Amino acid sequence: MNRIDRETIQKILDTADIVDVVSDFVTLKRRGANYIGLCPFHNERTPSFSVSKSKGICKCFSCGKGGSPVNFIMEHEKMSFNEALRYLAKKYNIEIKEREMTDSERAAESDRENMFNVNEFAMRHFEKNMLETDEGRDIGYSYFRERGINDTAIKRFRLGYSLERGNQLLQQAKAAGFSEKYLVETGLEARREDGSLYDRFRGRVIYPVHTISGKVVAFGGRTLRSDKKVAKYVNSPESSIYSKSRELYGLYQAKKAISEKDKCILVEGYMDVISMSQSGIENVVASSGTSLTQGQIRLIHRFTDNVTLIYDSDPAGIKASLRGIDLLLAEGLNMKVVLLPDGDDPDSFAQSHSTTEVEEYIAAHETDFIRFKTEILLKDVANDPIGRSRAITDIVKSISVIPDDIVRSLYVKECSRTLDIDEKVLLQQIKKFITEQAEQRAQQQARDKARESINGADLQTAAPNAAPQATAEAVASEAAAQTAATGTNATPTTVNPAFMVADRTRAGVLAPYERDIVRYIVRYGMVELPTIDDNDQPTTIRVIDYVLQEFEFDNITFTNPLYSRLVDECRALIDSDWASDRETAEKNSLEQRAKHWEEGTAEIRNTAETLELIQQKERMLLEAIDTEHFARLDRHTELFFIRWLTYSPDDDIRTLVTDLATSKHKLSKVHSKYSHIETERDRLQELLPRAIYALKNAILQCDMRLKHDSLNAAAKQGDMETVKKLMLEMADLDKLRRDYAQKLGDRVVLPKG
C-alpha cells in the first residue's frame, strides 16, 4: 500500500492556479491584485468571495469558507483530502507518484482496511441471511415489510438480519479468511468470560452505518423479542475506524439531496431516516439515538448551512434533546424546528402521508428556535415566576452562542417581542453569557495545555493537574512555596502550567496576543531580520526562530493547542521541505531571469542606434531583471508557510492559516498611487518584538492578579509571613511590568541574538 508522495504534492502545489481552479465553478472578476465573485458556499447578492492569485488562496469574508485549491475542491465537491489532491492532479495532468509506506504506517493502514473489509463481508452476510434463509425471511424481512419498508429502501440502506445461532458469522468469516482479531476489534464478535467468541448481533435485524464515502463502519442491531431483559438495541463499539460522535446515519445516502436542496433534516432513529427517505424526503439523517455532537454538526455543515430538526410530541424527549439546538446555533447553522402531531414520529408520519403532504407540513410548521423553546419551556411555568425566569434564561443562553453578530441581534429583537422583555436587559444577560463562555473555553484550553505539558511526567509532578478547579489562592500559594524552596522569585513565565488552569480567564486574556504572534509566523516565518550576535557582529535571524528563541528563554508556551500544532508543523516543514523548495524556486527564477535577459538584449540590439546606448540599456535591463529575481525569491520566502500549510491534511490548520493569511481590508488607490505606504513587512523589526512584549506583559498581568488574590486570602487569614513574601514578589513583578511598559511605549529593535 502506498501514499501520494511529497514530490507529487509539491507539483500540485506549484501547478494548481487558484484562479483557474475556482473559475471552474465561480465567475470571477478582477479587482486590483485579486479576483472577486459570488460565494459558491452560500447564497448572496453582493460578491464577497475573494481570490488571491499571489497567495494561492481564496476566502469568503461572509461565511468564512475557502483556502487553497485543495481546500476549495474539498469543500465544493465534498471530497476527502486525498480525493481532492487526485482531482487536481488529473486536472493538470500530473502523474501521481506514491511512496512506500513505513512499516508502522503499513500496519495501521492494513488494520483499517481489514476492519473495513470484514465489515463489508458482514453486511453482505446479513443481507444474504435475510433474503435467502427461512429464519431471515420469516423474521427479519417480515419485520421490515410490516413496518412498511419496501424492497427498494431495504436495498438502498443495505438492511439485513443476523441469525439466532451463536457464532454463524464467526464461522463463515473465518472460512472466508478473516482473522478473529478484526472480528473482535470491529465488535462483530464479543468474548465470553471463558474466552470463547459469539456473534454480537445474533437474532437481530441489522442497520449498517456508512461513512460519508460509503464504507461500512459500524452496525446497529434491533431485537424483535419482547423480553425486557434483552437490550432493544445493540450497537458496534467504538474502534480505530468508528467513532459514533463523528458519524450520522443515512448521510451517505442523503448527501446529494442535502446539497441539492441546501437543507438537512435531522431526526432521531434508523427507521425515521428510512421511512422518510422512502417517502421521497431524501435529505434526512439521524444521530442514531445519541446526543448530537459537534463532530456530527460539522459533517452536516460540509453540505449545507440550513438544518431542520423534527421532533415527535414527547415532551420529555424534546427537553432531553434541546442541547442540540445550542450546538447547531454555535456552529453558525440556520436552524428551524418542526413539531409533529400528537402520536406521530417521523417514521409513522412519513408512512401515513404522501411526499407532498410531508413537504407541505414541514414548510407550514417550521419555526425558529425562540418560538419553539418558548412554547416548550414556558408551557408548564406560566404561573411560576422562578420557573419562567429559568426558562427565559435558557432561551437567552441559546441566543448568546450564535457567532454572527447580526443574526444574534435579530434574535434578540424577536425574543424581546415574544417574551415582552426590554432589549437592553437581554443584551446585558447575553454579554454576561458570552463572557462566561469565553472563560470556559479559555479554561478548557489551558487545562488541555496543562495536560500536554505534564504528559509523561512523574506522579509527583503530575499530581497538581488532578485539581483543575483549584482556587487562585492555591495557585499563588503553590508558586510561593516553590519560591521558598528554590530561593528565587517566580517570574510570570515560569509558573507551572499544571497550576495555570486555576485562572479561568488566562487563556482568554492571552488569546489575541498569541494569535498575533502566530499570524507573524504564518505570514513572515522564514523572513530574515537584522540583529546582532553575541560578538556584536551584524547577522540575521528568521522570524520563527526569533519567536521560538524568546519563548524558550522565558519558558512560554501557547495556551491554544492548535497554535502549538501549527508551530510544530512549521518546524517539520523547515526540516523536510525548505531546502529543496528553495532550490527549486531559485532554479525557476534564474531560468526566468535568463529568458528575460535574452529577450531584452535581443530587443535592445535591434532598436538601439549606438554601442553606448546598447550598453546603457543593458545595464538598466540587468538591474531590472535582478530586482525582479530577488523580489521573486523574497516573495517565495514570505509565502513558504502559507503555500504548504494551506495544503495541510489537518483541517483545523488549513482553516486557521487561511484566516491568518487573508485580509478583508486594502489600501485605497489614492494612497497606493501617490505615496509609498510603509507595510507591516517593512516594520517587522519593530512590530514583532513589540508583539512578544505585549504577550509577556499580558502573562505578567495574569500572574499579578493571581498574586493579588493570594495576598488578600493570606491577609484575611492573618498569615503575615506569607503576606510579606507575596508583597516582595509583587514588587519584583511590578518592576518587570514597568520595564515591559517602557519597551511597549518605545520603538523597539531586535535584541542581541
Secondary structure, 3 states (H helix, E strand, C coil): CEEECHHHHHHHHHHCCHHHHHHCCCCCEEECCEEEECCCCCCCCCCCEEEECCCCEEEECCCCCEECHHHHHHHHHCCCHHHHHHHHHHHCCCCCCEEECCHHHHHHHHHHHHHHHHHHHHHHHHHHHHHHCHHHHHHHHHHHHHCCCCHHHHHHCCCEEECCCCCHHHHHHHHCCCCHHHHHHCCCEEECCCCCEEECCCCEEEEEEECCCCCEEEEEEEECCCCCCCCCEEECCCCCCCCHHHCCECHHHHHHHHHHHCCEEEECCHHHHHHHHHCCCCCEEECCCCCCCHHHHHHHHCCCCEEEEEECCCHHHHHHCCHHHHHHHHCCCEEEEEECCCCCCHHHHHHHCCHHHHHHHHHHHCECHHHHHHHHHCCCCCCCHHHHHHHHHHHHHHHHCCCCHHHHHHHHHHHHHHHCCCHHHHHHHHHHHHHHHHHHHHHHHHHHHHHHHHCCCCHHHHHHHHCCCCCHHHHHHHHHHHHHHHCCCCCCCCCCHHHHCCCCCHHHHHHHHHHHHHHHHHHHCCCEEEEECCCCCEEEEEHHHHHHHHHHHCCCCCCCHHHHHHHHHHHHHHHHHHHHHHHHHHHHHHHHHHHHHHHHHHHHHHHCCCHHHHHHHHHHHHHHHHHHHHHHHHHHHHHHHHHHHCCCCCHHHHHHHHHHHCCCCCCCHHHHHHCCCCCCCCCHHHHHHHHHHHHHHHHHHHHHHHHHHHHHHHHHCCCHHHHHHHHHHHHHHHHHHHHHHHHHHCCCCCCCC
